[in-house]
C-alpha cells in the first residue's frame, strides 16, 4: 500500500513540474494524438525590454519531445545602453533560457547574440540533439534602431 502512495505522489510531482507559468497558449494537434504545440513567453533577463515567444511541440506520452521550435522576439519595453553594455558580446553570445525536452539530455535553448555592426540583438532557439542529420533551430532579431541603446557610428546610418 505504501508503494501505491509513493507512486501516486511521484506522478503528481511529475505532472505539477510540467506546468509552466510562462505558458500563454496550447494548441491541440488533433483528437487522436497526444502531441500539442505549447506557446511560451520569456523576457530577456538582462535586456528586459525584449520579450520572446517560443512555439514547440510537446508529446505527453513520449520520452522525448520533437526538436522543432519557432521563436519570435519583439521590443516590448525600453532598451537602454546600460543593458547592452553588460551583455555578453562574444560571437557565441549567452544562453538566456533552457528547457528539457527529453529524459535523455535533449534541451531546447534560447541564446542571445549581439550583432554590433548592425546594432541588432539576435535570438536563436535550438535543440541540443541532432535530429535526422541536423540541429533544429530558429532565429529572430530585435534591432536597436529607435531605442536609447542605438549608437551612431561611422558605419551606422544616422537617423533622419
C-alpha positions as CSV (number, residue, x, y, z in Angstrom):
1,X,0.0,0.0,0.0
2,X,2.9,2.3,0.8
3,X,4.3,1.9,-2.7
4,X,0.9,2.9,-4.2
5,X,1.0,6.2,-2.3
6,X,4.6,6.8,-3.2
7,X,3.9,6.1,-6.9
8,X,0.8,8.5,-6.8
9,X,2.9,11.2,-5.1
10,X,5.6,10.8,-7.7
11,X,3.1,11.0,-10.5
12,X,1.6,14.2,-9.1
13,X,5.0,15.8,-8.7
14,X,5.8,15.0,-12.4
15,X,2.5,16.5,-13.5
16,X,3.0,19.6,-11.5
17,X,6.6,20.1,-12.6
18,X,5.3,20.1,-16.2
19,X,3.2,23.2,-15.6
20,X,4.7,26.4,-16.7
21,X,3.9,29.9,-15.5
22,X,5.2,31.2,-18.9
23,X,2.8,29.2,-21.0
24,X,0.4,31.5,-22.9
25,X,-1.1,29.0,-25.3
26,X,-1.7,25.4,-26.1
27,X,-2.8,24.1,-29.5
28,X,-4.0,20.5,-29.8
29,X,-2.8,18.7,-32.9
30,X,-5.8,16.5,-33.1
31,X,-8.1,14.2,-31.4
32,X,-6.0,11.0,-31.9
33,X,-2.7,12.4,-31.0
34,X,-1.0,13.2,-27.6
35,X,1.1,16.0,-29.1
36,X,0.3,19.7,-28.6
37,X,2.0,22.9,-29.6
38,X,2.9,24.8,-26.5
39,X,3.4,28.6,-26.7
40,X,5.6,30.1,-24.0
41,X,6.9,33.6,-23.4
42,X,10.2,34.6,-21.9
43,X,11.6,38.0,-21.0
44,X,15.3,38.6,-21.6
45,X,16.7,38.6,-18.1
46,X,19.2,41.4,-18.9
47,X,17.6,43.3,-21.8
48,X,14.3,43.5,-20.1
49,X,12.6,45.4,-22.9
50,X,12.6,42.3,-25.1
51,X,10.0,39.5,-24.9
52,X,10.3,36.3,-26.9
53,X,7.6,33.8,-27.7
54,X,8.6,30.2,-28.5
55,X,6.4,27.6,-30.0
56,X,7.4,23.9,-29.6
57,X,5.7,20.5,-29.8
58,X,5.3,18.5,-26.6
59,X,4.4,14.9,-26.7
60,X,2.8,13.9,-23.4
61,X,3.4,10.1,-23.6
62,X,6.8,10.1,-25.3
63,X,10.2,10.0,-23.6
64,X,11.4,12.8,-26.0
65,X,9.6,15.8,-27.4
66,X,10.3,16.7,-31.1
67,X,13.2,19.1,-31.7
68,X,11.3,21.7,-33.8
69,X,10.7,25.1,-32.4
70,X,9.9,28.6,-33.6
71,X,10.9,31.9,-32.0
72,X,9.7,35.4,-32.3
73,X,11.2,38.3,-30.3
74,X,10.0,41.9,-30.1
75,X,10.8,45.1,-28.2
76,X,8.1,45.3,-25.6
77,X,9.7,47.9,-23.4
78,X,12.7,50.2,-23.0
79,X,16.1,49.1,-24.2
80,X,18.9,51.2,-22.7
81,X,22.6,51.5,-23.5
82,X,23.3,50.3,-19.9
83,X,21.6,47.0,-20.7
84,X,23.6,46.5,-23.9
85,X,26.8,47.4,-22.0
86,X,26.5,44.3,-19.7
87,X,25.5,41.6,-22.2
88,X,28.0,39.0,-23.5
89,X,29.2,40.4,-26.8
90,X,31.2,37.3,-27.9
91,X,30.4,35.5,-31.2
92,X,28.6,32.7,-29.3
93,X,26.6,35.0,-27.0
94,X,24.9,33.6,-24.0
95,X,22.1,31.2,-23.2
96,X,19.1,33.1,-21.7
97,X,16.7,30.2,-21.5
98,X,16.9,26.4,-21.4
99,X,14.1,23.8,-21.2
100,X,14.4,20.0,-21.0
101,X,12.8,18.2,-24.0
102,X,13.7,14.6,-23.1
103,X,14.8,12.4,-20.2
104,X,17.8,11.7,-22.4
105,X,19.6,15.0,-22.1
106,X,18.0,16.8,-25.0
107,X,17.3,20.5,-24.3
108,X,15.8,23.4,-26.2
109,X,17.8,26.6,-25.6
110,X,17.5,30.2,-26.5
111,X,20.7,32.1,-27.0
112,X,21.2,35.9,-27.3
113,X,23.9,37.1,-29.7
114,X,24.7,40.8,-30.3
115,X,25.4,41.9,-33.9
116,X,27.5,45.1,-33.1
117,X,27.9,46.1,-36.8
118,X,24.1,46.2,-37.4
119,X,23.2,47.0,-33.7
120,X,20.8,44.2,-33.5
121,X,20.0,41.6,-30.9
122,X,19.7,38.1,-32.4
123,X,17.8,35.3,-30.5
124,X,18.3,31.8,-31.7
125,X,16.3,28.8,-30.4
126,X,17.9,25.4,-31.0
127,X,17.9,21.8,-29.9
128,X,20.9,20.3,-28.3
129,X,20.4,16.9,-30.0
130,X,20.9,16.1,-33.7
131,X,17.7,15.0,-35.5
132,X,17.8,13.4,-38.9
133,X,21.3,14.8,-39.5
134,X,20.7,18.4,-38.5
135,X,20.2,20.5,-35.4
136,X,16.8,22.2,-35.5
137,X,16.9,25.9,-35.0
138,X,15.0,29.2,-35.5
139,X,16.1,32.9,-35.4
140,X,14.5,36.2,-34.5
141,X,16.1,39.6,-34.4
142,X,15.4,42.8,-32.5
143,X,17.0,46.0,-34.0
144,X,18.2,48.7,-31.6
145,X,17.2,51.4,-34.1
146,X,14.9,53.9,-32.4
147,X,15.9,52.8,-28.8
148,X,18.1,54.5,-26.3
149,X,20.7,51.9,-26.9
150,X,21.3,52.8,-30.5
151,X,24.8,54.2,-31.1
152,X,25.5,56.4,-34.1
153,X,28.9,55.3,-35.6
154,X,30.7,55.8,-38.8
155,X,29.3,52.6,-40.3
156,X,25.8,53.0,-38.9
157,X,23.3,55.1,-40.7
158,X,22.3,58.3,-38.9
159,X,18.6,58.8,-38.0
160,X,16.7,61.4,-40.1
